[in-house]
Structures are given as structure tokens and as C-alpha cells.
């Protein structure tokens, strides 16, 4: 026993001998309970609460059990069944001195056992109810696996698709991402406090601004003006926290010269004081040690000191709190109150997760184990299929190539047509690749014997062996990217043979899932050359060519746009993906998704986000471009704009009607349009409301999304869609960083994407 441990024990015995080996008192008042518990903890036990340990190779199980029983671990992540978690909880809740339960966390990002489409795809649905259902099921399934917390939602705004983690977020727009952040937090937590057996605590990540890493290169530095930060990048985190998220994961990046992990402005002034956050902060994986790499800490001791002083409560996969805090306290460099603050937050989170009331709340009793949580999976397949079909975006559909008839012969070709693992997308929690429905399986099931489905792989995802090696890093036992050993020529020849027999070609192309992941930044957003070669050969057959894209970020699709007859962006669709894509291809579901992020024409034009600041020499389509802000070698602007997506039917919007042309402060104006389904199929679309501040004291964005409604209309049906615009919708941060609306004119733009809009104007008096 070390000196500090002994000191703690002596204090404990002196202060509260009666409680020394009893179960914590049943929950009464949260603060009183925690204060009482903390008064009985040794320093060693307190520091133990701040350790979040990854279950895996790093620490063998017997050692973990010993550490937990000694009160030296606060929570773990990466263990995901009741059977795995029960002994760990028993060690904590039954065998440790103070019987403080541990908690179990995991990256449940877009589903747990049933995998839903990736976050970027879910955002494409603009369907809050569908997203809510997916989030709720993720909570139910992960809680049934004994998990208490998820490291999600990831609400980093991303405007640079070179960043591989674009796939994990909900796109480029502050308003849309904020709405989803709120929905996801509530869905996971199942209410204000996640203390029920089917709820888990949400931890909003990555705080903050991780999506703005320079050049889209993962882990790179972030440098940003306060206005942009407050106006565009911070609102989604705030929305998630206002919705009640119990946790915040601190980002790996630096912000304006200080790493988030040691950033007192970020974690104290903004998060705690300005926003009033009361929950727990969690470092990202190894981020405390990385303070040395950032060059702000000379050694591990200084790194631990900076992080605890900044307000990082839980240290994820990092031994520095354990090794350094005792010495730092002893020397007086860290005040015990700083450690106490962190411990209080961790214990508070455990209280909120319901673990003091019942440490086995989500793990259940041993005899429950026969209820294999995997069975849940089957119950949720219908919802997964529905969310997936709502998440796809129809980018092109020349001559009504889609939907396909269920007749004749269809050639399905491409490296992603029959790949189970790629259906899952990144961060697929406990999703099992073999349970996924591939596109080939989905199309075959939809067709039965009504039509002939021929298949050829046609190409490898890439022929670049360095890229394959990179993508299979850490997975050599079970590589994700398995190359077909045939030559590219032989594969294309086989594909052409298949294509020649068919009436239509469906090509499933894109990125393997690892290409859109953490640490997967790209310099090119083209389809890999192996697949482009395949597409050129397929195009030369003269048969109708339908592209089914599977990817986790916007791609540059100039050739594809010009040459494909139809393009369906499916992202990564999850467990039921193949069935859902087949539903859309054959018209059993009419696509209704809209892009939550702009698609650039070329990498050189990035960033192409729609809500960019106004400038003095804007480029105008159709006018001479000299001395305007543009690239002169190619058309400017996105290839597919934010909010864009086609349907198998047509929608028409009436001009915008405003209830008033002048409005007083505190008042509101109602904007309405009539939307009509003028085609011959039932369908849904998203009516989008944008505002433009005509002139203000600060440069304002060209337009900003302020509201939207997803509307379902039968063929021929019309509906009036109404939006209230109030003073809050007009506010922005001025030079003094005050959030104010300024008098003057505002253009109200309503459209079915961000570019084609109807406009009316009102004035704030
Ligand atoms: C990621 C986090 C994730 C954590 C735990 C880190 O590498 O940046 O998003 O939650 O690992 O898996």
C-alpha cells in the first residue's frame, strides 16, 4: 500500500468508520450522496474513478479484474456483452471497498447489433422521426448488451470531404446538424436522464471543431475566427448538451493554438461557465499523452497537470492520471479540489445512468443471459430497412431510367455489389458483416423468378496495393479488403460478357468502408481508377447504366454525372442495406433523400459549402468570370448542391407568401408555400427555408437554412407548408460577439434544394 493510499484509508477510518465496508447508501439526494461517498474515498480511489480503460489487448482480464476490485478503474469501453461485462461489474460493485459501480461505454454511432445507415446517410433523410427510431433502437440494443454510455452523437460540422470522418457526422449545415444532435441525444437517453434499463448516456463529440481540421487531414490543427465558431461550428454541440447529453468527448485537435484537451477557455469558460454544462468530460483516446506531441507539455507529468486543470474528467486509454496525479497533488501543483471536481462529475454521471440505484441495471441477472441480445436484431430489421430507404439520394435519372422493371435481364456489376462488410460503414459497433444483406442478395430477393439477375465483380475497389495495405492495417488476420487475384482485364472481360446479355446495367461502385473512416483522409475524391476503368467499359456497351454509389463522403463525379443514366447515392446502408436499395431501384419506395453536404466538382474547389460568407467580387453563372472569385478552368459551384435530391415524381412550389412585409422585434412572420406532387407517383420531398440578411453590420452568409419540413404527397395532391420566422432566426454574432438581430431587409427563400428557390422579402423594424 502506498503512502497516499494509507493516508486515505486512515482518513476514511477516522471520518466514517461505519460505512467502510457497506454498500453505498441507496440513492437519496444526488449531491448529498456523492459528497458523502467522496468523503470516504482515498486519493487512490478518486484517481481510479478518472480512468477509462479499453478492454482489449492492452490489459489482460485478470489484471483488469484486480484493478477494478482495487477501485482503480472508473469505467471501461470495448466490452459488449452481458457475459463480458458482468464479472467486471461484480468486481466493482461487490468486491471493491466502496462498491462503486463501473460503467461500460462503446462507440454506438449508427446502430449496435442492427446497423442503420451511417450518420451522413441518416442526415440525408431529413426525417427526424426516422432518425429518432434508429437512435432509440441503438440504445435498446446496446443497453441489452450491458452498455451504459455511447461515444455519440458525433456532431462535428464537416465542410471538407477529404476528411474521412465526414461519414460519421451529419454534414455541413449548423441548423440541420443541431436538429439531429438533439434528436439523437434524446433517443439514446430515452428522456432527460438515462437512468432506465433501455437507455444509455450520450456523449457529444468531438468538442470542439474537429471537422475543421486544416486541409481535411485527420488530427490536423484547427484555426478559426470566433464568429465562425459561434455561428457555424459550436451550435450542434450546444444543441446536444441542451437536449441533456450527460457527456462530452474532448477533441483530439488543437483550436487556435491550444489543444482542446488542455484548453481552459474551451472546457471551462465556454463549456462550464457560458453553457452551464453539468456532465462529465472525457478525453479522446490517448489525447492526454498527445499533449506532449502537440508541444505544450514537456513530459507526462505536465500533460496530466494541463488536462486535469483544463477540466478533462475522464482519461481515456491513458495512464497519465494514474501515474502522475498522486505526485502532482503531493507537490501542490494540482489542488485536490481539481481532482475532486472531476471525480464528482464521474460519480454524477454514474448516478444519472442509474448505476448507484442498480449496478446491474443493464447487465441483468445471470439467468437472463439466455436471452441472447443478438435476437433483438431480427426485431429491428424492418425499421433498419425503412431508415435506409429514406436515407438514399437520387442524383440523376435521365429518361426515367429508374425505377427498374422487375423483368428481363439485369446485370449487377461492381466490387461493392456483394460485399457484406462494406454495407456496415465505419464504426459499426457490434454489427455482424455476415448478417448484412448485400445489394446482390437484396435485388435477388426482390426479383424472385420474375427476372434474371446476372452478377460479376468487374473490378477490385482499388488496384493500388499500398492503399490496400493501408486499409488492412490492424486487420491482417481478417482483412477487410480482399483482392480478387484476377487481372483487371480478366475481370472487366467477365463483366462485359455479363453486361452484353442484359437490358440494363447496375454498377455498385464507391469506397470500401475503411476509405471513409478515422484516419482516412484523401487527396482525390474520384472513384478509384480500377472502378473508373470498369465504368468506361460498361458505358461503351451502350446499355442503360445505373450507378449505385456506396461511399462515406461526397465524391467528385463529373464523368459519372455526364455518362450514367441514373445515379443513386446510397452511402453505407447498414444491415438491411441490400433490401432497402432494391426497394428504391425497383420503385417499391420512391426516393426522398436530400444531400446534407455539397458535392464538389473537383477537389481543387473545396470547400464548396453552400452557406459561405458573401464576398465583394462574386462569380455569377453565365457572366464573364474575369476578376470575380472563381476557378477559371471549369464551371464553378458544387456539382450537386446542399439540399438536392430527385424523386420518381415531380414537385412544384408556389411563390412564397408572407403574412407581413414588416415585422417588429419580438414579432413573427409566417412564410408559406403550396407544394404539389405533379407527377404520377406518391412521394415525399423536403421543403427548405433559407434566410438571407440583405445588409448587416457583419458579413453574413449567402443564405442559411432555418427550417424544413418533410412532406409526403399522393400523386396530384398539394399541401400548404408554413414556417414561422421569429427574431431568433435573424440573430447572429456581431463584432462585439453579441448575438443580435439587426433591423433591415431579409430575403426569405424556399426551395426543394439550396439553389433553386422562390424568394420574398420582409423587413425587421
Ligand atoms: C475516436 C473517438 C472514439 C474513440 C474510442 C478515438 O480514436 O476519435 O471518436 O470514440 O476512439 O473508440
Boltz pocket constraint, residues with backbone or C-beta under 6 A from the ligand:
constraints:
  - pocket:
      binder: B
      contacts: [[A, 107], [A, 151], [A, 205], [A, 284], [A, 285], [A, 518]]
      max_distance: 6.0
